[in-house]
Amino acid sequence: MNSSIPAIDVRGLHKSYGDKLVLDGIDLNVAEGTIFALLGPNGAGKTTAVQILSTLITADAGEIRVAGHDLHSDPEAVRAAIGVTGQFSAVDGLLTGEENLIMMADLYHLGRGEGRRRAAELLAQFDLAEAGKKLAMTYSGGMKRRLDLAMTLVGSPRIIFLDEPTTGLDPRSRHSMWQLIRELVAGGVTVLLTTQYLDEADQLADQIAVLDHGKLVAQGTPEQLKRLAPGGHIRLRFNAPEEFALAGQVLPTAGRDDDALVLQVPNDGSVHSLRALLARIDDASLEVDELTVHTPDLDDVFFAVTGQPTTNATTDTDEKATSK
């Protein structure tokens, strides 16, 4: 596919269920070979957007191109280019890991020999070779999630939709899944994921879009989004009370913690503003014991653009994604 063509291009996407407007004219542009994260509180429309883009349900309006194909006029070409891992595992617990993969290979009409070769390749890639002959019901949560993703990759899709890929996993399994996703993208795959973990989006995503009440309320890189939230500051800690007192005069806008001898100077964390602050400290010959930069994280951004705390930033409970 031509690298100048976006992997996913969405303009004016609308979807309603009866009187409930779920998606209100959203635009998305996902570059090829990148990770795009879709965030939003309950009912924001994240899973509905994924279901539409993966041809599982139809949009009411909008221009949608996936892998260079028009979704409305050529859905079969779109399906041939994508893979989908839903919120709920599609693994059959009564089959072994290898049998689950071979079953998917049969659905892709790969042929017996090619199907077994592809299954072995994916079991090795996802560190499941030793478990391949065991029933999937005996797998841990992290192993099942890896097998689920491996099943999505049997057809070698160019674009993968991951709906809550690490929900319920322990920290080690989450980090393992993150590494697998990075490796897929390094190999040229494009990933669009929804997640309830803002640190996950921060770690993985090249671009993030925040949905709220069906509208796109913010979009950009993690660093760009962090600049939308207030609260960035430089923390200066002093050992000597006299230095702290002098610093308070030099930096009158700083917040003070007199007991800890700490000043908090409002600052966006940019190199330019940090240099300016350091110049003021140097000009005043201040002896600073410790300097730390505190920039808003995605939790701050989420609250700033939606007005809701991130404890609500979970999966759309009324929008259950189907599987592969």
ABEGO torsion letter per residue (X at the ends): XBAABBABBBBGBBBBBEABBABBGBBBBBBBGBBBBBBEBBGAGAAAAAAAAAGABBBABEBBBBGGBBAAABAAAAAAABBBBBABBABBAABBAAAAAAAAAAAAGAEAAAAAAAAAAAAAAAGAAAAAABBAAABBAAAAAAAAAAAAAAAGBABBBBBGAABGBBAAAAAAAAAAAAAAAAAGBBBBBBBABAAAAAAABABBBBBBGGBBABBEBAAAAAAABBGBBBBBBBABAAAAAAAAAABAABBBBAAAGBBBBBBAGBAAAAAAAAAAAAAAGBBBABBBBBBBBAAAAAAAAAGBBAAABBBBAABBBBBX
